[in-house]
């Protein structure tokens, strides 16, 4: 099927069994885990809808047959530029990715790009995907030095193809590596310390996740990436990470600065995550982009469930690993989890 120029609006309906589940130029968690109770920044009750999120929410899906070479390696540059650019432009409501970034970010912003590099090069955000994002941001007026690629560990960044860079005028690539502020911030079910660069430098965020199984969390797509910006994620895995993922994503340091979420699904993984499990990977050859982080994770969950059924695996619900935190994120007003109310548009 030729998807390269097709843009058709669709509404994806769930069956009853799945009701409301709701190139980088790399130059340049009990509350109060310290016993203090933490300083309160949490917002109780329902949150306001993100200003940039349309209603009903739209998730842009950009797939290109043949975007990955049969022998492996980087994605086809022209096809990636076409797919990712169309999805970003659509999500931002503009004609091009550069116009979209110009709408979402100002020249004074320091844009933090939180990537997922946990599983090594084979199952992390791809450098060629992040590279195009950084290039378009610069074309939109954001200086290279004001773009910060972030992950929790410099070794993980290097293994995923992102050589760390903390200085110079180029794009910064920073592993927080324990460089957290001393202050404990209360985000509801837990209190945590956040990286200094995340708190003090960054003014706006892009989240670049991966389309994959998430172990205890069920899926590890967009919202779970924020475990990489707190010092105590190991305290946030009880009950399938519910309600922790949802409430962390709703914390003002994240919610108020997040402008866009992008899921790299060129290679996807339906089981044995969040680390690389080659037996369960497949070339989905696509990307998901939205300003609604909840809708995006709900759509990604459906993609993973469909693949699990295709290869004879039980559903995540049957395994006791349904990502209940997606519905919780909707309950507190972070976005839409009901796939019957989410529009999917092909880019």
Secondary structure, DSSP 8 states (H G I E B T S, - for coil): ---TT---EEE----GGGTT-----------STTSS--EE----S-----TT--SS-EEEEEE-TT-B-TT-SSB-HHHHHHHHHHHHHHHHTSSSHHHHHHHH--TT--EEEEE--TT-GGGS--HHHHHHHHHHHHHTT--GGGEEEEES-HHHHHHTT---B-SSSS-EEEE-TT-B-S--EE-SS-EE-BBHHHHHT--EEEEEEEEEB-GGGSB-SSGGGGGGGBTTGGGS-HHHHTTHHHHHHTSHHHHTTEEEEEEEEEEEE-SS-SS--GGGEE---EEEEES-HHHHHHHHHHHHHHHHHHTT---TTTTT---HHHHHHHHTTSS---GGG-EEEE-
